[in-house]
């Protein structure tokens, strides 16, 4: 009787495997969203700095 219980416990139920798959997909989606967010933030930071430098250069060219 112990062998049947051990055999039953050693197998992972289908529901648990599906749940683990969903958790893995969710974690991957969040990681991708975070990575995209960092890239977008970096892009707009560089654009903002470039605009400020362009304005300073234009003012320097016109008035100094």
C-alpha positions in Angstrom: 0.0 0.0 0.0 2.9 2.3 0.7 4.1 1.9 -2.9 0.8 3.2 -4.3 0.9 6.2 -2.1 4.5 7.0 -3.0 3.8 6.5 -6.7 0.8 8.8 -6.5 2.8 11.5 -4.6 5.7 11.4 -6.9 3.6 12.4 -10.0 2.8 16.1 -10.3 -0.9 16.7 -11.0 -1.8 18.3 -14.3 -3.4 21.3 -12.5 -0.1 22.0 -10.7 1.8 21.9 -14.0 -0.6 24.2 -15.7 -0.4 26.6 -12.7 3.4 26.6 -12.8 3.3 27.2 -16.6 1.0 30.2 -16.1 3.2 31.6 -13.3 6.2 31.2 -15.6 4.4 33.0 -18.5 3.3 35.8 -16.2 6.8 36.3 -14.8 8.3 36.3 -18.3 5.7 38.9 -19.4 6.4 41.1 -16.4 10.2 40.9 -17.1 9.7 41.8 -20.7 7.4 44.7 -19.8 10.0 45.9 -17.3 12.8 45.7 -19.8 10.8 47.6 -22.4 9.9 50.2 -19.8 13.6 50.7 -19.0 14.5 51.1 -22.7 11.7 53.6 -23.3 12.7 55.6 -20.2 16.3 55.6 -21.4 15.3 56.7 -24.9 13.2 59.7 -23.6 16.0 60.7 -21.2 18.4 60.8 -24.1 15.9 62.7 -26.2 15.4 65.3 -23.4 19.1 65.8 -22.9 19.5 66.2 -26.7 16.8 68.8 -26.8 18.3 70.8 -24.0 21.7 70.7 -25.6 20.2 71.8 -28.9 18.4 74.7 -27.3 21.6 75.8 -25.5 23.6 75.5 -28.7 21.0 77.5 -30.7 20.9 80.3 -28.0 24.7 80.4 -27.9 24.8 80.6 -31.7 22.2 83.4 -31.9 23.2 85.6 -28.9 26.8 85.0 -28.1 
